[in-house]
Each structure stands twice: as C-alpha cells, then as structure tokens.
Amino acid sequence: QLNDASGPEALGVGFDPVRMTSNVKQLNFIAGEGEKEIVAGPDGMRRFKEKALVCYIFYKNGIYGRGGPLRPYNLQESKVLVTDLMDGYFPWELKDEYPDGVPLKIEFRLSESWGKNAQGDDDVPLFKPFAGAGQALGAAAGALE
C-alpha cells in the first residue's frame, strides 16, 4: 500500500513515475548518455571512458541513490530531488560534481520496501556477492563444489 505516511505521499509534491521517466530520458539525451569521453590515464595515454551514470531507486519507504543511505520521502533533500526530476531539471544535489549534467538511471520499486524481505524482516541483504557454484577454466563442470 502506498497510502502510508512514509511513501511518496510524504513528499508533499507531485510524484508521477511516468512523467519523471520521460523527463529523465530527455535529460539523458542532453547529458550525452551512451557517449564516451576522452580521459588521460596515469601513464599519460588518452583513452575512451564511459560517462558516469547516477542511479536512483524509488522504494515504498524512500529513495536509494548514490550508494545510500536510504532517504525517507519526508526529508527536504528527497522533496528537492523529486521536484527537480518532475520539473525536468538535473538534480540540484549533483550540480557541483556534474555541472554539465550526468546521465541518470531511475527505477521504481514502489511495491518493495528497501532492506526488507517479503515477510517484512529488517536487514535483509539485497545483494549476495559470489552466490552459487564456482567454475574454473579447464576444470570439469562441478569440480569445485
């Protein structure tokens, strides 16, 4: 249910995922999404590098972005972020780091609470690195189990 005070309603501003997605597509065009930039490496060699990408995930209980922590919707920073994206602007919080804009990725997981499993238990890791059986080059399948 999205009608509790911790959901997007707590923003007190318009929240329309369809409009926000459309605005982000336009911003990504302006920021040159998919383009490469030339950077000088430590050895002085110039190389192509993918442009940075800033991700925001909208959960039932807040916004997760830029490595966390989760921001509840009732924080002023959350309201400013959503207002910027709804109005078609790059997020204000990125202006110093990316003065010319940066490609954005947004996801909406509004039926999920960040950090909770289906039973509502807290502190459930969302990512388990190296899960599953390992494989080695030249080894028979299943030899490392």
Contacts in CASP RR format, 6 or more apart in sequence:
PFRMAT RR
TARGET T0000
AUTHOR 0000-0000-0000
METHOD contacts of the structure
MODEL  1
QLNDASGPEALGVGFDPVRMTSNVKQLNFIAGEGEKEIVAGPDGMRRFKE
KALVCYIFYKNGIYGRGGPLRPYNLQESKVLVTDLMDGYFPWELKDEYPD
GVPLKIEFRLSESWGKNAQGDDDVPLFKPFAGAGQALGAAAGALE
2 8 0 8 1.000
2 9 0 8 1.000
2 60 0 8 1.000
2 110 0 8 1.000
3 9 0 8 1.000
5 74 0 8 1.000
6 60 0 8 1.000
6 61 0 8 1.000
6 62 0 8 1.000
6 72 0 8 1.000
6 73 0 8 1.000
6 74 0 8 1.000
7 60 0 8 1.000
7 61 0 8 1.000
7 62 0 8 1.000
7 73 0 8 1.000
8 15 0 8 1.000
8 58 0 8 1.000
8 73 0 8 1.000
8 82 0 8 1.000
8 110 0 8 1.000
9 15 0 8 1.000
9 73 0 8 1.000
10 72 0 8 1.000
10 73 0 8 1.000
10 74 0 8 1.000
11 73 0 8 1.000
11 74 0 8 1.000
11 78 0 8 1.000
11 79 0 8 1.000
11 82 0 8 1.000
12 79 0 8 1.000
13 79 0 8 1.000
13 82 0 8 1.000
13 83 0 8 1.000
13 86 0 8 1.000
14 82 0 8 1.000
14 86 0 8 1.000
15 82 0 8 1.000
15 86 0 8 1.000
16 86 0 8 1.000
17 58 0 8 1.000
17 108 0 8 1.000
17 110 0 8 1.000
19 86 0 8 1.000
20 82 0 8 1.000
20 85 0 8 1.000
20 86 0 8 1.000
20 106 0 8 1.000
21 106 0 8 1.000
23 85 0 8 1.000
23 86 0 8 1.000
23 87 0 8 1.000
23 88 0 8 1.000
24 85 0 8 1.000
24 104 0 8 1.000
24 106 0 8 1.000
26 88 0 8 1.000
27 88 0 8 1.000
27 89 0 8 1.000
27 90 0 8 1.000
27 101 0 8 1.000
27 103 0 8 1.000
27 104 0 8 1.000
28 103 0 8 1.000
28 104 0 8 1.000
30 101 0 8 1.000
31 51 0 8 1.000
31 90 0 8 1.000
31 98 0 8 1.000
31 100 0 8 1.000
31 101 0 8 1.000
31 102 0 8 1.000
31 103 0 8 1.000
31 104 0 8 1.000
32 51 0 8 1.000
32 103 0 8 1.000
33 51 0 8 1.000
33 53 0 8 1.000
33 103 0 8 1.000
34 50 0 8 1.000
34 51 0 8 1.000
34 103 0 8 1.000
35 51 0 8 1.000
36 48 0 8 1.000
36 49 0 8 1.000
36 50 0 8 1.000
36 51 0 8 1.000
37 48 0 8 1.000
37 49 0 8 1.000
37 51 0 8 1.000
38 46 0 8 1.000
38 47 0 8 1.000
38 48 0 8 1.000
38 49 0 8 1.000
39 46 0 8 1.000
39 47 0 8 1.000
39 48 0 8 1.000
39 49 0 8 1.000
40 46 0 8 1.000
40 47 0 8 1.000
41 47 0 8 1.000
51 102 0 8 1.000
51 103 0 8 1.000
52 98 0 8 1.000
52 102 0 8 1.000
52 103 0 8 1.000
53 102 0 8 1.000
53 103 0 8 1.000
53 104 0 8 1.000
53 105 0 8 1.000
54 65 0 8 1.000
54 66 0 8 1.000
54 91 0 8 1.000
54 94 0 8 1.000
54 98 0 8 1.000
54 102 0 8 1.000
54 103 0 8 1.000
54 104 0 8 1.000
54 105 0 8 1.000
55 65 0 8 1.000
55 66 0 8 1.000
55 104 0 8 1.000
55 105 0 8 1.000
55 106 0 8 1.000
55 107 0 8 1.000
56 63 0 8 1.000
56 64 0 8 1.000
56 65 0 8 1.000
56 66 0 8 1.000
56 81 0 8 1.000
56 104 0 8 1.000
56 105 0 8 1.000
56 106 0 8 1.000
56 107 0 8 1.000
57 63 0 8 1.000
57 64 0 8 1.000
57 65 0 8 1.000
57 106 0 8 1.000
57 107 0 8 1.000
57 108 0 8 1.000
57 109 0 8 1.000
57 114 0 8 1.000
58 106 0 8 1.000
58 107 0 8 1.000
58 108 0 8 1.000
58 109 0 8 1.000
58 110 0 8 1.000
59 70 0 8 1.000
59 109 0 8 1.000
59 110 0 8 1.000
59 112 0 8 1.000
59 113 0 8 1.000
59 114 0 8 1.000
60 109 0 8 1.000
60 110 0 8 1.000
60 111 0 8 1.000
60 112 0 8 1.000
60 113 0 8 1.000
60 114 0 8 1.000
61 70 0 8 1.000
61 72 0 8 1.000
61 73 0 8 1.000
61 113 0 8 1.000
61 114 0 8 1.000
61 116 0 8 1.000
62 70 0 8 1.000
62 71 0 8 1.000
62 72 0 8 1.000
62 73 0 8 1.000
62 78 0 8 1.000
62 114 0 8 1.000
63 70 0 8 1.000
63 71 0 8 1.000
63 73 0 8 1.000
63 78 0 8 1.000
63 81 0 8 1.000
63 82 0 8 1.000
64 70 0 8 1.000
64 71 0 8 1.000
64 114 0 8 1.000
65 71 0 8 1.000
70 114 0 8 1.000
70 115 0 8 1.000
71 77 0 8 1.000
71 78 0 8 1.000
71 81 0 8 1.000
72 78 0 8 1.000
73 79 0 8 1.000
77 93 0 8 1.000
80 91 0 8 1.000
80 92 0 8 1.000
80 93 0 8 1.000
81 91 0 8 1.000
81 92 0 8 1.000
81 93 0 8 1.000
84 90 0 8 1.000
84 91 0 8 1.000
84 92 0 8 1.000
85 91 0 8 1.000
85 106 0 8 1.000
90 98 0 8 1.000
90 101 0 8 1.000
90 102 0 8 1.000
90 104 0 8 1.000
91 104 0 8 1.000
94 101 0 8 1.000
94 102 0 8 1.000
113 120 0 8 1.000
114 126 0 8 1.000
115 122 0 8 1.000
115 123 0 8 1.000
115 124 0 8 1.000
115 126 0 8 1.000
116 122 0 8 1.000
116 124 0 8 1.000
117 124 0 8 1.000
133 142 0 8 1.000
133 144 0 8 1.000
133 145 0 8 1.000
134 142 0 8 1.000
134 144 0 8 1.000
134 145 0 8 1.000
135 141 0 8 1.000
135 142 0 8 1.000
135 144 0 8 1.000
136 143 0 8 1.000
136 144 0 8 1.000
END
